[in-house]
Amino acid sequence: MGETLIFEKSKRGRRACFLTKHRVEGRRLRKLIPERYLRRKALSLPQLSEPDLVRHFTRLSQENMGVDSHFYPLGSCTMKYNPKINESLAALPGFSGLHPYQDQDTIQGTLHLLYQTARLLQEISGMSKVALQPSAGAHGELTSLLMMKSFYEVKKEVRDRVLVPDSAHGTNPASSHLANFQVITVKSNNVGEIDLRDLSHKMSPRAVCLMITVPNTLGLFEREILKVSQIVHRHGGFLYLDGANLNAFLGITRPADFGVDIMHFNLHKTFSTPHGGGGPGSGPVGASDELSSYLPLPLVGKNKDGYYLDHDRPKSIGRMRSFYGNIAVILKAYCYIRTLGRESLREVSESAVLNANYLKEKLKKYYQLPFDRTCMHEFVLSAKDKKEKGVRALDIAKRLLDLGFHPPTIYFPLIVEEALMIEPTETESKETLDSFISAMIQIAREIEDEPSLVREAPHKMPVGRLDEVRAAREPKFTFFNKET
Ligand SMILES: *Cc1c(COP(=O)(O)O)cnc(C)c1O
């Protein structure tokens, strides 16, 4: 990295701002604080002038790629451009200054918006009731699984299994384990959809649900979804929808119409909010009539006196986290949905699907396309045949960085060897898509003519090939400190 640590730049006595000496009623602050709480040695914070400080962080921010600086075609995790106005609206002091213990009479405006957001999500999905509390998609999965568990406990039915397709996102089996269910994997067939024969074989009165992603993580719509739903329901189980890919069919179809009983939304993917790096997110759960009384506490209710937090729901699984959810993310989703309205929301999905198909058609001459049919909002290429030249999907991803593009998701879904999973999203112009196509074609040519260029990429980045696993397993939090 060219940029040194801020501690290395520090020079004793430099300041970005000067504070006046604090006095309360003429007494120095340190005289007001009990001796045992006073710091004995000054904190060794870096000391810099304001311009040096600003330049340091500005340079660091430019050594990364984000959706505000570069095209960001991840697959599965919708990384769309999020209009800045939603940030501004959610940050209005009337929202950001609220305290969660405030009296309900004083937060009627916010409760109104929460109530309305739940209603909008109900309309979009066809679900009977939506709870906004869960903090992200995976948290919504866990919430839903606990709800179904309670449902069968009340009915005194022993169901200890969850069916998960082999193309599923890793959070699906992880949440199932966390809720103490045994995970049964259902195979995909040769057209990339759920294998009905395998599903029929594995679905049983022991299974709580099938967790399905529509369109699936190959970007393909499950054309047999009605049959899938029949098979699951015939055995008294529920159809659970992982709603992470909702960006593909907003206003075109509704999960309730194809048999979904319970689902989560990823507000931070489909409905605005920059995410990545761990948050913040919001994973509301929508449920059918049969399951809605199990939704977590509290829901926002409405009566003649106004809005209130409804804790009086005896069948509920209870709280899934503190307070009411990540309110700012929910507010951004509300702004996003209301800004677009019914017609434009549908256009979001239509454009996302069109953009993905445009890229797929242009790139399939240069890269293997394992499932060659109309895709939804994303598609999966395979770099399997590039292995002959000693090049892998990871190398292509690294070379894309040199050419100014954030790479797509690689090695997922697991059922495609050397997978490159591309989701352009609806907001990208044709010019941006064309420049990405040119970069991918250039890389395909380099693999033929000069594979080492790709194999050894990136050549222009501040860092090249990091040991990502080690960074996560053995993080170093040591401060650089000249004085000690
Ligand atoms: C992102 C994603 C999840 C998990 O959602 P989080 O909000 O990241 O917890 C689950 N399934 C699919 C298909 C996803 O893309």
The ligand as a Gaussian input file, in Angstrom:
#p B3LYP/6-31G(d) Opt

LIG

0 1
 C      -27.836000     -12.000000       0.484000
 C      -28.549000     -13.272000       0.452000
 C      -28.966000     -13.897000       1.644000
 C      -28.607000     -13.374000       3.019000
 O      -29.088000     -12.108000       3.276000
 P      -28.322000     -11.093000       4.266000
 O      -29.182000      -9.898000       4.244000
 O      -26.955000     -10.892000       3.695000
 O      -28.272000     -11.763000       5.608000
 C      -29.699000     -15.059000       1.534000
 N      -29.972000     -15.610000       0.329000
 C      -29.568000     -15.052000      -0.828000
 C      -29.935000     -15.699000      -2.138000
 C      -28.842000     -13.871000      -0.814000
 O      -28.438000     -13.315000      -1.947000

